[in-house]
Amino acid sequence: MIPRNRRLAIAIEAGRCAHDHLGCTCGGDEATHSERSQEIGDARSPELVECPECGEPSNPLPIVNWGHCRVCRTADSRAKSPLRW
């Protein structure tokens, strides 16, 4: 028996989506979810694309999720909150 004081999984909470961690902003809307799922599915291809910020080749999934490549995202986060040693 599952204890009743546990939180529900994200996928079954009202208005949440199982693809929230991939940037799905559907909010429970099926049409928006199917469009976003198609974008994410297409972005999982093995071919590389150019990052719109730096022009370097990158996997398409980070560009669909963040708008730029992983290197640009890391540089952006380091500019906002630098590492402290």
N, CA, C and O atoms as CSV, one atom per row, in Angstrom:
chain,resi,resn,atom,element,x,y,z
A,1,MET,N,N,0.847,-1.183,0.000
A,1,MET,CA,C,0.000,0.000,0.000
A,1,MET,C,C,0.890,1.244,0.000
A,1,MET,O,O,1.897,1.289,0.706
A,2,ILE,N,N,0.518,2.250,-0.793
A,2,ILE,CA,C,1.266,3.492,-0.909
A,2,ILE,C,C,0.790,4.459,0.174
A,2,ILE,O,O,-0.413,4.680,0.321
A,3,PRO,N,N,1.720,5.036,0.932
A,3,PRO,CA,C,1.310,6.011,1.948
A,3,PRO,C,C,0.620,7.218,1.306
A,3,PRO,O,O,1.035,7.667,0.237
A,4,ARG,N,N,-0.391,7.730,1.922
A,4,ARG,CA,C,-1.178,8.834,1.372
A,4,ARG,C,C,-0.546,10.205,1.608
A,4,ARG,O,O,-1.018,11.195,1.049
A,5,ASN,N,N,0.499,10.288,2.411
A,5,ASN,CA,C,1.108,11.586,2.676
A,5,ASN,C,C,2.206,11.924,1.666
A,5,ASN,O,O,2.849,12.967,1.789
A,6,ARG,N,N,2.431,11.067,0.677
A,6,ARG,CA,C,3.422,11.352,-0.358
A,6,ARG,C,C,2.854,12.306,-1.393
A,6,ARG,O,O,1.651,12.309,-1.652
A,7,ARG,N,N,3.722,13.114,-1.982
A,7,ARG,CA,C,3.298,14.011,-3.041
A,7,ARG,C,C,3.044,13.235,-4.313
A,7,ARG,O,O,3.632,12.175,-4.526
A,8,LEU,N,N,2.179,13.750,-5.152
A,8,LEU,CA,C,1.919,13.137,-6.442
A,8,LEU,C,C,3.087,13.387,-7.382
A,8,LEU,O,O,3.789,14.391,-7.256
A,9,ALA,N,N,3.294,12.482,-8.317
A,9,ALA,CA,C,4.321,12.681,-9.334
A,9,ALA,C,C,3.927,13.849,-10.223
A,9,ALA,O,O,2.741,14.135,-10.383
A,10,ILE,N,N,4.892,14.512,-10.791
A,10,ILE,CA,C,4.625,15.687,-11.619
A,10,ILE,C,C,3.687,15.349,-12.769
A,10,ILE,O,O,2.827,16.153,-13.129
A,11,ALA,N,N,3.847,14.169,-13.344
A,11,ALA,CA,C,3.069,13.815,-14.523
A,11,ALA,C,C,1.575,13.739,-14.246
A,11,ALA,O,O,0.778,13.876,-15.174
A,12,ILE,N,N,1.169,13.524,-12.991
A,12,ILE,CA,C,-0.263,13.407,-12.723
A,12,ILE,C,C,-0.821,14.587,-11.949
A,12,ILE,O,O,-1.998,14.580,-11.589
A,13,GLU,N,N,-0.007,15.601,-11.684
A,13,GLU,CA,C,-0.533,16.806,-11.059
A,13,GLU,C,C,-1.313,17.596,-12.099
A,13,GLU,O,O,-0.913,17.648,-13.262
A,14,ALA,N,N,-2.398,18.201,-11.705
A,14,ALA,CA,C,-3.223,18.963,-12.642
A,14,ALA,C,C,-2.445,20.133,-13.221
A,14,ALA,O,O,-1.791,20.877,-12.489
A,15,GLY,N,N,-2.518,20.293,-14.533
A,15,GLY,CA,C,-1.859,21.411,-15.191
A,15,GLY,C,C,-0.373,21.238,-15.386
A,15,GLY,O,O,0.290,22.169,-15.843
A,16,ARG,N,N,0.176,20.090,-15.060
A,16,ARG,CA,C,1.604,19.850,-15.247
A,16,ARG,C,C,1.798,18.815,-16.339
A,16,ARG,O,O,0.865,18.090,-16.685
A,17,CYS,N,N,2.970,18.745,-16.865
A,17,CYS,CA,C,3.268,17.862,-17.983
A,17,CYS,C,C,4.472,17.003,-17.636
A,17,CYS,O,O,5.350,17.435,-16.889
A,18,ALA,N,N,4.519,15.806,-18.164
A,18,ALA,CA,C,5.654,14.918,-17.925
A,18,ALA,C,C,6.916,15.430,-18.609
A,18,ALA,O,O,8.016,14.981,-18.288
A,19,HIS,N,N,6.771,16.370,-19.556
A,19,HIS,CA,C,7.922,16.930,-20.260
A,19,HIS,C,C,8.286,18.322,-19.754
A,19,HIS,O,O,8.954,19.071,-20.467
A,20,ASP,N,N,7.866,18.688,-18.545
A,20,ASP,CA,C,8.219,19.995,-17.982
A,20,ASP,C,C,9.725,20.199,-17.938
A,20,ASP,O,O,10.215,21.297,-18.201
A,21,HIS,N,N,10.458,19.142,-17.606
A,21,HIS,CA,C,11.915,19.261,-17.499
A,21,HIS,C,C,12.563,19.511,-18.857
A,21,HIS,O,O,13.721,19.925,-18.910
A,22,LEU,N,N,11.848,19.271,-19.954
A,22,LEU,CA,C,12.359,19.545,-21.293
A,22,LEU,C,C,11.863,20.887,-21.824
A,22,LEU,O,O,12.078,21.216,-22.991
A,23,GLY,N,N,11.211,21.645,-20.978
A,23,GLY,CA,C,10.769,22.978,-21.360
A,23,GLY,C,C,9.382,23.025,-21.972
A,23,GLY,O,O,9.047,23.998,-22.647
A,24,CYS,N,N,8.568,22.005,-21.756
A,24,CYS,CA,C,7.210,22.012,-22.296
A,24,CYS,C,C,6.371,22.997,-21.492
A,24,CYS,O,O,6.287,22.903,-20.267
A,25,THR,N,N,5.761,23.926,-22.183
A,25,THR,CA,C,4.968,24.969,-21.538
A,25,THR,C,C,3.481,24.794,-21.827
A,25,THR,O,O,2.739,25.773,-21.904
A,26,CYS,N,N,3.049,23.541,-21.986
A,26,CYS,CA,C,1.667,23.297,-22.403
A,26,CYS,C,C,0.653,23.662,-21.324
A,26,CYS,O,O,-0.444,24.113,-21.654
A,27,GLY,N,N,0.981,23.482,-20.055
A,27,GLY,CA,C,0.047,23.777,-18.975
A,27,GLY,C,C,-1.201,22.929,-19.035
A,27,GLY,O,O,-2.253,23.346,-18.550
A,28,GLY,N,N,-1.108,21.740,-19.621
A,28,GLY,CA,C,-2.245,20.842,-19.713
A,28,GLY,C,C,-2.996,20.933,-21.028
A,28,GLY,O,O,-3.909,20.141,-21.260
A,29,ASP,N,N,-2.641,21.886,-21.909
A,29,ASP,CA,C,-3.297,22.031,-23.205
A,29,ASP,C,C,-2.738,20.999,-24.177
A,29,ASP,O,O,-1.540,20.991,-24.460
A,30,GLU,N,N,-3.603,20.132,-24.686
A,30,GLU,CA,C,-3.165,19.018,-25.529
A,30,GLU,C,C,-2.582,19.485,-26.866
A,30,GLU,O,O,-1.607,18.900,-27.338
A,31,ALA,N,N,-3.150,20.519,-27.486
A,31,ALA,CA,C,-2.653,21.010,-28.775
A,31,ALA,C,C,-1.249,21.582,-28.625
A,31,ALA,O,O,-0.369,21.280,-29.431
A,32,THR,N,N,-1.030,22.401,-27.606
A,32,THR,CA,C,0.290,22.974,-27.355
A,32,THR,C,C,1.288,21.876,-27.031
A,32,THR,O,O,2.438,21.929,-27.466
A,33,HIS,N,N,0.850,20.875,-26.263
A,33,HIS,CA,C,1.737,19.770,-25.901
A,33,HIS,C,C,2.159,18.970,-27.130
A,33,HIS,O,O,3.322,18.585,-27.246
A,34,SER,N,N,1.237,18.720,-28.037
A,34,SER,CA,C,1.601,17.936,-29.224
A,34,SER,C,C,2.577,18.702,-30.107
A,34,SER,O,O,3.480,18.099,-30.687
A,35,GLU,N,N,2.412,20.031,-30.222
A,35,GLU,CA,C,3.370,20.838,-30.985
A,35,GLU,C,C,4.753,20.787,-30.349
A,35,GLU,O,O,5.753,20.576,-31.035
A,36,ARG,N,N,4.802,20.980,-29.037
A,36,ARG,CA,C,6.087,20.984,-28.328
A,36,ARG,C,C,6.741,19.608,-28.375
A,36,ARG,O,O,7.959,19.509,-28.522
A,37,SER,N,N,5.949,18.548,-28.252
A,37,SER,CA,C,6.495,17.198,-28.325
A,37,SER,C,C,7.093,16.926,-29.706
A,37,SER,O,O,8.118,16.255,-29.831
A,38,GLN,N,N,6.441,17.455,-30.734
A,38,GLN,CA,C,6.969,17.297,-32.097
A,38,GLN,C,C,8.298,18.030,-32.247
A,38,GLN,O,O,9.231,17.496,-32.848
A,39,GLU,N,N,8.399,19.252,-31.707
A,39,GLU,CA,C,9.656,20.010,-31.753
A,39,GLU,C,C,10.773,19.251,-31.051
A,39,GLU,O,O,11.881,19.141,-31.576
A,40,ILE,N,N,10.482,18.727,-29.863
A,40,ILE,CA,C,11.489,18.001,-29.092
A,40,ILE,C,C,11.875,16.718,-29.807
A,40,ILE,O,O,13.052,16.360,-29.834
A,41,GLY,N,N,10.910,16.022,-30.384
A,41,GLY,CA,C,11.199,14.803,-31.128
A,41,GLY,C,C,12.084,15.062,-32.337
A,41,GLY,O,O,13.002,14.292,-32.619
A,42,ASP,N,N,11.804,16.154,-33.055
A,42,ASP,CA,C,12.626,16.514,-34.211
A,42,ASP,C,C,14.032,16.930,-33.788
A,42,ASP,O,O,14.992,16.707,-34.525
A,43,ALA,N,N,14.158,17.526,-32.617
A,43,ALA,CA,C,15.459,18.008,-32.144
A,43,ALA,C,C,16.361,16.888,-31.642
A,43,ALA,O,O,17.541,17.123,-31.384
A,44,ARG,N,N,15.842,15.696,-31.500
A,44,ARG,CA,C,16.661,14.575,-31.038
A,44,ARG,C,C,17.405,13.892,-32.179
A,44,ARG,O,O,17.936,12.797,-31.995
A,45,SER,N,N,17.453,14.506,-33.331
A,45,SER,CA,C,18.170,13.925,-34.467
A,45,SER,C,C,19.672,14.002,-34.219
A,45,SER,O,O,20.134,14.881,-33.492
A,46,PRO,N,N,20.435,13.095,-34.812
A,46,PRO,CA,C,21.887,13.073,-34.566
A,46,PRO,C,C,22.665,14.163,-35.296
A,46,PRO,O,O,23.845,14.361,-35.006
A,47,GLU,N,N,22.041,14.877,-36.235
A,47,GLU,CA,C,22.777,15.892,-36.986
A,47,GLU,C,C,22.971,17.159,-36.155
A,47,GLU,O,O,22.152,17.479,-35.293
A,48,LEU,N,N,24.040,17.861,-36.419
A,48,LEU,CA,C,24.367,19.087,-35.690
A,48,LEU,C,C,23.797,20.294,-36.411
A,48,LEU,O,O,23.648,20.289,-37.633
A,49,VAL,N,N,23.480,21.329,-35.646
A,49,VAL,CA,C,23.007,22.604,-36.191
A,49,VAL,C,C,23.876,23.718,-35.608
A,49,VAL,O,O,24.589,23.510,-34.626
A,50,GLU,N,N,23.810,24.888,-36.214
A,50,GLU,CA,C,24.590,26.027,-35.720
A,50,GLU,C,C,23.869,26.713,-34.573
A,50,GLU,O,O,22.652,26.894,-34.606
A,51,CYS,N,N,24.631,27.090,-33.566
A,51,CYS,CA,C,24.078,27.875,-32.457
A,51,CYS,C,C,23.816,29.292,-32.956
A,51,CYS,O,O,24.691,29.886,-33.585
A,52,PRO,N,N,22.633,29.847,-32.692
A,52,PRO,CA,C,22.349,31.207,-33.161
A,52,PRO,C,C,23.185,32.286,-32.472
A,52,PRO,O,O,23.302,33.391,-33.002
A,53,GLU,N,N,23.770,31.997,-31.305
A,53,GLU,CA,C,24.579,32.998,-30.608
A,53,GLU,C,C,26.033,32.977,-31.044
A,53,GLU,O,O,26.588,34.005,-31.433
A,54,CYS,N,N,26.659,31.785,-30.978
A,54,CYS,CA,C,28.095,31.725,-31.240
A,54,CYS,C,C,28.440,31.135,-32.605
A,54,CYS,O,O,29.572,31.283,-33.066
A,55,GLY,N,N,27.490,30.471,-33.258
A,55,GLY,CA,C,27.734,29.912,-34.582
A,55,GLY,C,C,28.434,28.563,-34.582
A,55,GLY,O,O,28.701,28.013,-35.650
A,56,GLU,N,N,28.735,28.023,-33.421
A,56,GLU,CA,C,29.391,26.724,-33.329
A,56,GLU,C,C,28.379,25.601,-33.535
A,56,GLU,O,O,27.196,25.778,-33.245
A,57,PRO,N,N,28.830,24.443,-34.033
A,57,PRO,CA,C,27.905,23.316,-34.176
A,57,PRO,C,C,27.462,22.788,-32.816
A,57,PRO,O,O,28.254,22.716,-31.877
A,58,SER,N,N,26.194,22.422,-32.724
A,58,SER,CA,C,25.623,21.955,-31.464
A,58,SER,C,C,24.526,20.949,-31.751
A,58,SER,O,O,24.000,20.882,-32.863
A,59,ASN,N,N,24.187,20.167,-30.739
A,59,ASN,CA,C,23.019,19.306,-30.839
A,59,ASN,C,C,21.785,20.197,-30.888
A,59,ASN,O,O,21.774,21.259,-30.266
A,60,PRO,N,N,20.745,19.790,-31.615
A,60,PRO,CA,C,19.567,20.656,-31.731
A,60,PRO,C,C,18.712,20.749,-30.467
A,60,PRO,O,O,17.996,21.735,-30.292
A,61,LEU,N,N,18.765,19.753,-29.582
A,61,LEU,CA,C,17.901,19.771,-28.396
A,61,LEU,C,C,18.172,20.957,-27.469
A,61,LEU,O,O,17.213,21.596,-27.037
A,62,PRO,N,N,19.432,21.290,-27.137
A,62,PRO,CA,C,19.638,22.488,-26.301
A,62,PRO,C,C,19.167,23.776,-26.973
A,62,PRO,O,O,18.714,24.698,-26.295
A,63,ILE,N,N,19.269,23.844,-28.273
A,63,ILE,CA,C,18.832,25.055,-28.971
A,63,ILE,C,C,17.319,25.181,-28.914
A,63,ILE,O,O,16.800,26.288,-28.772
A,64,VAL,N,N,16.600,24.067,-29.021
A,64,VAL,CA,C,15.136,24.101,-28.898
A,64,VAL,C,C,14.741,24.464,-27.471
A,64,VAL,O,O,13.800,25.232,-27.272
A,65,ASN,N,N,15.446,23.924,-26.473
A,65,ASN,CA,C,15.089,24.170,-25.077
A,65,ASN,C,C,15.502,25.549,-24.591
A,65,ASN,O,O,14.705,26.246,-23.964
A,66,TRP,N,N,16.738,25.955,-24.869
A,66,TRP,CA,C,17.290,27.180,-24.280
A,66,TRP,C,C,17.434,28.327,-25.253
A,66,TRP,O,O,17.534,29.480,-24.831
A,67,GLY,N,N,17.449,28.044,-26.549
A,67,GLY,CA,C,17.645,29.089,-27.539
A,67,GLY,C,C,19.094,29.246,-27.959
A,67,GLY,O,O,19.393,30.021,-28.867
A,68,HIS,N,N,20.007,28.516,-27.306
A,68,HIS,CA,C,21.412,28.525,-27.678
A,68,HIS,C,C,22.069,27.242,-27.193
A,68,HIS,O,O,21.415,26.417,-26.555
A,69,CYS,N,N,23.356,27.063,-27.488
A,69,CYS,CA,C,24.041,25.802,-27.170
A,69,CYS,C,C,24.429,25.728,-25.692
A,69,CYS,O,O,24.270,26.695,-24.946
A,70,ARG,N,N,24.927,24.590,-25.293
A,70,ARG,CA,C,25.316,24.355,-23.895
A,70,ARG,C,C,26.466,25.277,-23.473
A,70,ARG,O,O,26.487,25.776,-22.348
A,71,VAL,N,N,27.403,25.494,-24.367
A,71,VAL,CA,C,28.546,26.357,-24.043
A,71,VAL,C,C,28.079,27.785,-23.775
A,71,VAL,O,O,28.538,28.425,-22.828
A,72,CYS,N,N,27.166,28.284,-24.610
A,72,CYS,CA,C,26.638,29.640,-24.398
A,72,CYS,C,C,25.830,29.722,-23.107
A,72,CYS,O,O,25.876,30.731,-22.403
A,73,ARG,N,N,25.091,28.656,-22.797
A,73,ARG,CA,C,24.312,28.647,-21.555
A,73,ARG,C,C,25.225,28.671,-20.338
A,73,ARG,O,O,24.956,29.375,-19.365
A,74,THR,N,N,26.315,27.893,-20.395
A,74,THR,CA,C,27.268,27.885,-19.288
A,74,THR,C,C,27.927,29.255,-19.133
A,74,THR,O,O,28.069,29.754,-18.017
A,75,ALA,N,N,28.325,29.859,-20.245
A,75,ALA,CA,C,28.947,31.178,-20.188
A,75,ALA,C,C,27.978,32.217,-19.642
A,75,ALA,O,O,28.369,33.095,-18.873
A,76,ASP,N,N,26.715,32.116,-20.041
A,76,ASP,CA,C,25.707,33.052,-19.569
A,76,ASP,C,C,25.484,32.903,-18.065
A,76,ASP,O,O,25.377,33.899,-17.349
A,77,SER,N,N,25.415,31.659,-17.586
A,77,SER,CA,C,25.201,31.463,-16.154
A,77,SER,C,C,26.416,31.896,-15.345
A,77,SER,O,O,26.263,32.401,-14.233
A,78,ARG,N,N,27.622,31.708,-15.880
A,78,ARG,CA,C,28.834,32.140,-15.170
A,78,ARG,C,C,28.926,33.661,-15.122
A,78,ARG,O,O,29.459,34.222,-14.164
A,79,ALA,N,N,28.407,34.332,-16.156
A,79,ALA,CA,C,28.420,35.793,-16.155
A,79,ALA,C,C,27.452,36.326,-15.093
A,79,ALA,O,O,27.719,37.343,-14.453
A,80,LYS,N,N,26.321,35.625,-14.914
A,80,LYS,CA,C,25.316,36.082,-13.943
A,80,LYS,C,C,25.708,35.759,-12.514
A,80,LYS,O,O,25.520,36.580,-11.616
A,81,SER,N,N,26.253,34.569,-12.295
A,81,SER,CA,C,26.661,34.189,-10.931
A,81,SER,C,C,27.986,33.422,-11.022
A,81,SER,O,O,27.987,32.198,-11.144
A,82,PRO,N,N,29.102,34.136,-10.964
A,82,PRO,CA,C,30.412,33.499,-11.094
A,82,PRO,C,C,30.696,32.493,-9.967
A,82,PRO,O,O,30.177,32.602,-8.856
A,83,LEU,N,N,31.525,31.532,-10.296
A,83,LEU,CA,C,31.935,30.539,-9.305
A,83,LEU,C,C,32.796,31.208,-8.243
A,83,LEU,O,O,33.601,32.086,-8.553
A,84,ARG,N,N,32.630,30.804,-7.016
A,84,ARG,CA,C,33.440,31.361,-5.922
A,84,ARG,C,C,34.280,30.236,-5.343
A,84,ARG,O,O,33.771,29.160,-5.032
A,85,TRP,N,N,35.531,30.489,-5.207
A,85,TRP,CA,C,36.448,29.436,-4.682
A,85,TRP,C,C,36.853,29.734,-3.287
A,85,TRP,O,O,37.611,28.972,-2.688
